[in-house]
Amino acid sequence: MAKTDPPFTHDYLEHLQRNADTLRARAGAGPDGPLDAFALAAVFGARIEYLPVEVDPSDFSGMVITRGGRPVIVLNRSMSPERRNITLLEELCHLHYGHPVEEWDGQGRQHTNAVESEAYQTGAAALLPAVVVAKAVYKNRGAADVAREYGVSMELFEMRVKVLGLWRHYQGRNAA
């Protein structure tokens, strides 16, 4: 399963949103306001570092490692701020779920597709809670405005619309 491949079961969507809500609460974010991913990283005690060289974002976005027992999240500086937000949230979700993180050995690590999907989808739900997406769709709020307010890309907003089963309504309102 790829990071953005719906459909998910109702129970799985609830699992994702419940964990996203826990992360939002840890960051001191309300149920429907924007979430500061960097503030959440501080709650986890995670240090943020950037790759020292330019790398194409399609080759590397981010990873979480430990150094001296402390989590370190390495991000690609070449990414847009919106992509950086979801990448940081995805890496924090690996910590939240207790996914394996090893001491840095220069090689990095790879998670399974299911683990990556769980971390990515939870991060997306933390950045754009279901209630925010549903209100935006049903109140015909501009997707670009919502994406800008919440620090995410239009692609992430539309992915959340699809995952939540609101795509047909979203398309219908844009066609009107």
N, C-alpha and C positions, 0 to 999 in steps of 0.2 A: 504494500500500500504506500503510495507516495504521500508527501506531506499535505497535499491539497485535494486528495481524492475522496469526495463523498461517495456514497452515502454512509453516514454513521448511524448507529442505532440510537434511539431515544435515551436509553440508559447510558450509552457512551458519551453522548452530548452532555447529559447531566453530570457525569463524572468530570468531564473537561471543565464545565462551567463552575462546578463546586470547587475544584482545585484552583481555577482562575480567581474565584471570589476570595479564597483563602490568601492567595498571593496579593490581591488588591488590599485586603485588610491588613496584611503585614506591612504594606507600604504606606498605610494610612490613607489610601484612596477610598472615596465613597463608592457606592454601588454602580454609579454611572458617569463619573467624571473621568477626565484624562488621568492616566497612570504615568508617573515618572519612573521609567525603567532604571535609571541610574540611582535613584533613591532606594529602589528595591534592592539593587546590587549592594548598597551600603548595609541594608538590613541583613543580608546574607553574609556580610563581612568579606565580600568578593572584591578583589582588586581588578581594575579594568586596565588592560594594556592594549596597545595597537601594534600591528605588524610593523616592523621597521622599514619595510620596502613596499613599493607599489605592487599590488597583486590584483588581477582581474577578479571581481566579486563572484564570477561564475566558477572560479577555481577554489576560492576560500572565502567564507563569510565569518565564521567564528568557531571557537571551541572553548571548553572549560577544562582546565587542568588544575592540579594542586602543586604548590611550591611551598615546601616547608610546612605541609599540612593545611595551608590556607588556599581557598579557591581563588584562581586567577582566570579571568575571562579575557581571551585574546580576540580582538575584533580587527576587521579589515577597514582601515581608514578610507579606502577608496569607495566604500558603499555610501549611498545616500543616507541622510539622517533617519529617514523612515525605515529603510532596510536595517540600519544599525539598531533601531528600537526593537524590531521583531527578533533579530538575531540575538541581542542581549537577553530578551525575555525567554527565548528558546533555551539558551544556555542556563539561565537561572532556573528554568523548569527542570532541566536535568538534575540540578542540585536539589530542588524541591522534592522530586520523586525518588531521589536516592539512586539515580542511574549511576553505573560505575564511572568513576573518575580516577585516573591514575596519576601518580607523580609524573612530571614531565620527563620524557626520555628522548625528546627530539623527534619522535615519530608521530605523536598524536594518537588519536583513537577513533574508532568508527562504531557507532551504535547501529542496531538493527533498524530497518525501516519502521517497524511498529513503535520502537522507542523514540525515534526521530519524529514520527507523526504525533505521538502523544505529547512530546515536549513542544513541538511547533504549534499544534492546535490549542494547547493550553495557553501558551504565550499569546496567541492571537485572541483567544477569549478573554484574557486578562487585559489586553490593550483595547479590545472592542467587545465589551460584554454583550450578550444576546439582547438584553433590554435596549441598549443603545442602537444596535443594528435594526431591531424590529421597529422602534419608534421612528428612526430615520426613514425606513422604507414606507411605513404606513402613514407618516405625516408628510411624505413627499419632500423630505429634506434633501438638499443637494449632497450627493455622495462626496464630491470634492470638498465641500465645506466640512463634512464629518471627518473625512480622512485628514484634512489639515488640522482640525481641532484636536484630534486624538494622536497626531504624530505618526500616522501610518500611510501607506500608499493606497491609491485607488484599487490596485490589484488585491491588496489584503482586505479592504472593505468588501469588494465584490466576492472574494473567496468566502468571507464570513456569511454574506447573504446566501450564497449557494449551500454552504454547510448547514445553515439553519433552515433550509427548505423554503426560502423566501424569494428565490430567483424569479419564478413566474410572475409574482406580484411586482417585483422590482422592475422587470422588463416591461410589464404592462403599464406601469406608471410613467416610464420613460418614453413609451411609444405614444402616450396620450398627448 
